[in-house]
Amino acid sequence: RRYDPTQGELTVEVDPSLAAGMRDGLKFLEHYPYECIEQTVSRFLPNVMTYRALKKLGVENKDLEAKLPQQVSIGLQRIYAWQRYDGGWGWWLADDSNLYLTAYVLFGLNEVQRAGFAVEEDVMERAASYLKDNLIRPTDVKAPYQGNTQAFVLYVLAEYGQGDLGRTVALYQHRQLLSNYGKAYLAMSLNILDPKEKTRVDSLLSDLTSAAIVSATGAHWEEEAIDYWTMNTNTRSTAIVLDAFARLAPESGLAPNAVRWLMVARKEGHWETTQETVWSVIALTDWMVATGELAVSYTHLTLP
């Protein structure tokens, strides 16, 4: 009774596809005001992933194709200039190398190369060597942040073609220490390194399915504690888990609900942090490819 029914408004926004719905997120990253190494990679990485996905689906995007080369070139020059003597990167030029950040940079460089852009091989090899030299022994994984970092590094090395199946399986034996997003990274790593062995991957996906929180707004995942070492949030976890389902089990009934939850979680068209936005765009892009969304024809659509 205390509300005035003549006041207020309802805004309805309709996007024709996931690709269209991600545009504001991409713009948010392009114009983010800071220039640390994480944001340097985050500025071009989602655009590169989207470009590859649209190209794979046979969809032209002239605006993205026109600006991407310059955007990638600027990012690569900063990355090359900031690489430290040990092969790693810190947050800023004068900072010591950071294991998680270095893995993130190598992940970005690998995706840029996959998209057809030239990347200095020596820079990538030195980064991979730094990651392998700084992996900890499985028995030394005592805390969730250590396990999650180890899972991401192993995933990046697997994507780069220098994965370590022994260490990855050993981390699987300590999976109880991993957060949901760490289990998602581990599942994707195992699938890359040993695609015929499904038992461990299925076990991890089962754990993630059981951990899902389903509500009227969709499905999402929450962690017991926020892992600040890896810039994680519950929204970022949801995106990474969705990416695992998009790649490994797109037929899962949870995946469409996770897509819906992520789209609802946006604020002004993007997610709250650069990492949330990057991984949301990556996950939604992989989901778009897995479902062939842009290949759908509406020619014979009949309305009642």
JORA-V142311 format. One record per residue. N is the residue number from 1. RES is the residue in one small letter. PSI is psi in radians with two decimals (* if undefined). NEAR is the number of other C-alpha atoms within 10 Angstrom. Layout:
n:N res:RES psi:PSI near:NEAR
n:N res:RES psi:PSI near:NEAR
This chain:
n:1 res:r psi:-0.38 near:4
n:2 res:r psi:-0.09 near:4
n:3 res:y psi:2.49 near:7
n:4 res:d psi:1.95 near:7
n:5 res:p psi:-0.16 near:7
n:6 res:t psi:-0.09 near:6
n:7 res:q psi:2.77 near:6
n:8 res:g psi:2.99 near:7
n:9 res:e psi:2.80 near:6
n:10 res:l psi:2.17 near:5
n:11 res:t psi:2.20 near:5
n:12 res:v psi:2.15 near:5
n:13 res:e psi:2.20 near:6
n:14 res:v psi:2.16 near:8
n:15 res:d psi:2.36 near:9
n:16 res:p psi:-0.31 near:8
n:17 res:s psi:2.97 near:11
n:18 res:l psi:-0.67 near:17
n:19 res:a psi:-0.77 near:17
n:20 res:a psi:-0.62 near:10
n:21 res:g psi:-0.30 near:18
n:22 res:m psi:-0.07 near:22
n:23 res:r psi:-0.75 near:14
n:24 res:d psi:-0.60 near:17
n:25 res:g psi:-0.71 near:23
n:26 res:l psi:-0.72 near:22
n:27 res:k psi:-0.68 near:14
n:28 res:f psi:-0.77 near:19
n:29 res:l psi:-0.67 near:24
n:30 res:e psi:-0.63 near:17
n:31 res:h psi:0.29 near:9
n:32 res:y psi:2.39 near:13
n:33 res:p psi:-0.21 near:9
n:34 res:y psi:2.91 near:9
n:35 res:e psi:0.58 near:15
n:36 res:c psi:3.04 near:14
n:37 res:i psi:-0.62 near:23
n:38 res:e psi:-0.77 near:21
n:39 res:q psi:-0.46 near:20
n:40 res:t psi:-0.81 near:23
n:41 res:v psi:-0.74 near:25
n:42 res:s psi:-0.39 near:25
n:43 res:r psi:-0.66 near:24
n:44 res:f psi:-0.38 near:25
n:45 res:l psi:-0.88 near:28
n:46 res:p psi:-0.63 near:26
n:47 res:n psi:-0.69 near:26
n:48 res:v psi:-0.77 near:26
n:49 res:m psi:-0.74 near:22
n:50 res:t psi:-0.73 near:24
n:51 res:y psi:-0.81 near:20
n:52 res:r psi:-0.73 near:20
n:53 res:a psi:-0.80 near:21
n:54 res:l psi:-0.66 near:18
n:55 res:k psi:-0.71 near:13
n:56 res:k psi:-0.59 near:10
n:57 res:l psi:-0.02 near:15
n:58 res:g psi:0.49 near:11
n:59 res:v psi:2.23 near:13
n:60 res:e psi:2.47 near:11
n:61 res:n psi:1.52 near:12
n:62 res:k psi:-0.63 near:8
n:63 res:d psi:-0.81 near:8
n:64 res:l psi:-0.74 near:14
n:65 res:e psi:-0.53 near:13
n:66 res:a psi:-0.69 near:10
n:67 res:k psi:-0.32 near:11
n:68 res:l psi:-0.76 near:15
n:69 res:p psi:-0.78 near:14
n:70 res:q psi:-0.72 near:12
n:71 res:q psi:-0.76 near:18
n:72 res:v psi:-0.75 near:22
n:73 res:s psi:-0.78 near:15
n:74 res:i psi:-0.76 near:13
n:75 res:g psi:-0.75 near:21
n:76 res:l psi:-0.71 near:21
n:77 res:q psi:-0.68 near:10
n:78 res:r psi:-0.73 near:16
n:79 res:i psi:-0.78 near:20
n:80 res:y psi:-0.77 near:14
n:81 res:a psi:-0.49 near:9
n:82 res:w psi:-0.06 near:19
n:83 res:q psi:2.33 near:20
n:84 res:r psi:2.95 near:18
n:85 res:y psi:-0.48 near:9
n:86 res:d psi:-0.01 near:12
n:87 res:g psi:-0.13 near:19
n:88 res:g psi:-3.08 near:26
n:89 res:w psi:2.57 near:30
n:90 res:g psi:-3.07 near:20
n:91 res:w psi:-0.78 near:17
n:92 res:w psi:3.00 near:13
n:93 res:l psi:-0.70 near:16
n:94 res:a psi:-0.05 near:10
n:95 res:d psi:2.69 near:11
n:96 res:d psi:2.75 near:13
n:97 res:s psi:2.50 near:20
n:98 res:n psi:2.25 near:16
n:99 res:l psi:-0.84 near:22
n:100 res:y psi:-0.75 near:20
n:101 res:l psi:-0.70 near:21
n:102 res:t psi:-0.71 near:25
n:103 res:a psi:-0.68 near:25
n:104 res:y psi:-0.71 near:20
n:105 res:v psi:-0.80 near:24
n:106 res:l psi:-0.67 near:26
n:107 res:f psi:-0.79 near:21
n:108 res:g psi:-0.77 near:23
n:109 res:l psi:-0.70 near:26
n:110 res:n psi:-0.70 near:21
n:111 res:e psi:-0.64 near:19
n:112 res:v psi:-0.77 near:21
n:113 res:q psi:-0.70 near:14
n:114 res:r psi:-0.50 near:14
n:115 res:a psi:-0.07 near:16
n:116 res:g psi:0.10 near:10
n:117 res:f psi:2.62 near:14
n:118 res:a psi:2.25 near:13
n:119 res:v psi:2.41 near:17
n:120 res:e psi:2.05 near:11
n:121 res:e psi:-0.65 near:12
n:122 res:d psi:-0.65 near:10
n:123 res:v psi:-0.76 near:16
n:124 res:m psi:-0.71 near:20
n:125 res:e psi:-0.71 near:15
n:126 res:r psi:-0.66 near:18
n:127 res:a psi:-0.77 near:24
n:128 res:a psi:-0.69 near:24
n:129 res:s psi:-0.73 near:15
n:130 res:y psi:-0.78 near:20
n:131 res:l psi:-0.81 near:24
n:132 res:k psi:-0.64 near:17
n:133 res:d psi:-0.38 near:9
n:134 res:n psi:0.13 near:13
n:135 res:l psi:2.44 near:16
n:136 res:i psi:2.77 near:15
n:137 res:r psi:2.51 near:11
n:138 res:p psi:-0.62 near:18
n:139 res:t psi:-0.28 near:9
n:140 res:d psi:-0.01 near:9
n:141 res:v psi:1.79 near:18
n:142 res:k psi:-0.38 near:11
n:143 res:a psi:2.69 near:10
n:144 res:p psi:-0.71 near:17
n:145 res:y psi:-0.58 near:20
n:146 res:q psi:-0.76 near:20
n:147 res:g psi:-0.73 near:26
n:148 res:n psi:-0.72 near:28
n:149 res:t psi:-0.77 near:24
n:150 res:q psi:-0.71 near:29
n:151 res:a psi:-0.73 near:27
n:152 res:f psi:-0.74 near:25
n:153 res:v psi:-0.78 near:29
n:154 res:l psi:-0.63 near:28
n:155 res:y psi:-0.79 near:29
n:156 res:v psi:-0.75 near:26
n:157 res:l psi:-0.65 near:22
n:158 res:a psi:-0.76 near:20
n:159 res:e psi:-0.59 near:18
n:160 res:y psi:-0.21 near:17
n:161 res:g psi:0.20 near:13
n:162 res:q psi:0.72 near:16
n:163 res:g psi:2.84 near:21
n:164 res:d psi:1.70 near:16
n:165 res:l psi:-0.68 near:16
n:166 res:g psi:-0.86 near:10
n:167 res:r psi:-0.61 near:17
n:168 res:t psi:-0.76 near:21
n:169 res:v psi:-0.67 near:16
n:170 res:a psi:-0.67 near:13
n:171 res:l psi:-0.58 near:24
n:172 res:y psi:-0.61 near:22
n:173 res:q psi:-0.32 near:12
n:174 res:h psi:0.43 near:14
n:175 res:r psi:-0.33 near:19
n:176 res:q psi:-0.34 near:13
n:177 res:l psi:-0.27 near:19
n:178 res:l psi:2.55 near:25
n:179 res:s psi:3.04 near:22
n:180 res:n psi:-0.75 near:28
n:181 res:y psi:-0.53 near:28
n:182 res:g psi:-0.69 near:24
n:183 res:k psi:-0.62 near:29
n:184 res:a psi:-0.79 near:30
n:185 res:y psi:-0.77 near:25
n:186 res:l psi:-0.73 near:30
n:187 res:a psi:-0.75 near:26
n:188 res:m psi:-0.64 near:26
n:189 res:s psi:-0.84 near:28
n:190 res:l psi:-0.65 near:24
n:191 res:n psi:-0.63 near:20
n:192 res:i psi:-0.77 near:16
n:193 res:l psi:-0.54 near:19
n:194 res:d psi:1.22 near:11
n:195 res:p psi:-0.37 near:11
n:196 res:k psi:-0.37 near:9
n:197 res:e psi:1.81 near:11
n:198 res:k psi:-0.20 near:12
n:199 res:t psi:-0.85 near:8
n:200 res:r psi:-0.72 near:16
n:201 res:v psi:-0.79 near:22
n:202 res:d psi:-0.63 near:15
n:203 res:s psi:-0.75 near:13
n:204 res:l psi:-0.73 near:20
n:205 res:l psi:-0.60 near:21
n:206 res:s psi:-0.73 near:11
n:207 res:d psi:-0.74 near:15
n:208 res:l psi:-0.65 near:20
n:209 res:t psi:-0.75 near:19
n:210 res:s psi:-0.51 near:9
n:211 res:a psi:-0.14 near:14
n:212 res:a psi:2.49 near:18
n:213 res:i psi:1.96 near:13
n:214 res:v psi:2.29 near:14
n:215 res:s psi:-3.04 near:10
n:216 res:a psi:-0.40 near:8
n:217 res:t psi:0.03 near:14
n:218 res:g psi:-2.68 near:19
n:219 res:a psi:2.40 near:22
n:220 res:h psi:3.07 near:26
n:221 res:w psi:2.46 near:24
n:222 res:e psi:2.48 near:18
n:223 res:e psi:2.69 near:17
n:224 res:e psi:-0.57 near:8
n:225 res:a psi:2.58 near:12
n:226 res:i psi:2.24 near:15
n:227 res:d psi:1.60 near:17
n:228 res:y psi:-0.43 near:9
n:229 res:w psi:-0.52 near:12
n:230 res:t psi:0.28 near:16
n:231 res:m psi:0.58 near:13
n:232 res:n psi:2.66 near:17
n:233 res:t psi:2.97 near:21
n:234 res:n psi:-0.60 near:19
n:235 res:t psi:-0.74 near:25
n:236 res:r psi:-0.74 near:27
n:237 res:s psi:-0.78 near:24
n:238 res:t psi:-0.73 near:28
n:239 res:a psi:-0.77 near:30
n:240 res:i psi:-0.71 near:26
n:241 res:v psi:-0.74 near:29
n:242 res:l psi:-0.71 near:34
n:243 res:d psi:-0.71 near:29
n:244 res:a psi:-0.76 near:27
n:245 res:f psi:-0.66 near:28
n:246 res:a psi:-0.64 near:23
n:247 res:r psi:-0.64 near:15
n:248 res:l psi:-0.48 near:18
n:249 res:a psi:1.10 near:16
n:250 res:p psi:-0.30 near:18
n:251 res:e psi:-0.11 near:12
n:252 res:s psi:2.37 near:13
n:253 res:g psi:-0.31 near:12
n:254 res:l psi:-0.57 near:19
n:255 res:a psi:-0.87 near:23
n:256 res:p psi:-0.58 near:18
n:257 res:n psi:-0.58 near:19
n:258 res:a psi:-0.66 near:26
n:259 res:v psi:-0.81 near:23
n:260 res:r psi:-0.74 near:15
n:261 res:w psi:-0.75 near:21
n:262 res:l psi:-0.71 near:27
n:263 res:m psi:-0.62 near:20
n:264 res:v psi:-0.53 near:13
n:265 res:a psi:-0.14 near:15
n:266 res:r psi:2.62 near:18
n:267 res:k psi:2.03 near:11
n:268 res:e psi:0.64 near:10
n:269 res:g psi:-0.10 near:18
n:270 res:h psi:3.06 near:25
n:271 res:w psi:3.01 near:24
n:272 res:e psi:-0.69 near:17
n:273 res:t psi:2.93 near:15
n:274 res:t psi:-0.72 near:20
n:275 res:q psi:-0.69 near:21
n:276 res:e psi:-0.76 near:25
n:277 res:t psi:-0.76 near:27
n:278 res:v psi:-0.93 near:27
n:279 res:w psi:-0.50 near:24
n:280 res:s psi:-0.78 near:29
n:281 res:v psi:-0.74 near:29
n:282 res:i psi:-0.83 near:23
n:283 res:a psi:-0.78 near:27
n:284 res:l psi:-0.59 near:25
n:285 res:t psi:-0.81 near:24
n:286 res:d psi:-0.62 near:22
n:287 res:w psi:-0.70 near:24
n:288 res:m psi:-0.71 near:21
n:289 res:v psi:-0.77 near:20
n:290 res:a psi:-0.61 near:17
n:291 res:t psi:-0.14 near:13
n:292 res:g psi:0.65 near:11
n:293 res:e psi:-0.76 near:15
n:294 res:l psi:-0.10 near:16
n:295 res:a psi:-0.04 near:12
n:296 res:v psi:2.41 near:8
n:297 res:s psi:2.30 near:8
n:298 res:y psi:0.28 near:7
n:299 res:t psi:-0.71 near:6
n:300 res:h psi:0.40 near:6
n:301 res:l psi:2.23 near:7
n:302 res:t psi:2.18 near:6
n:303 res:l psi:2.48 near:4
n:304 res:p psi:* near:3
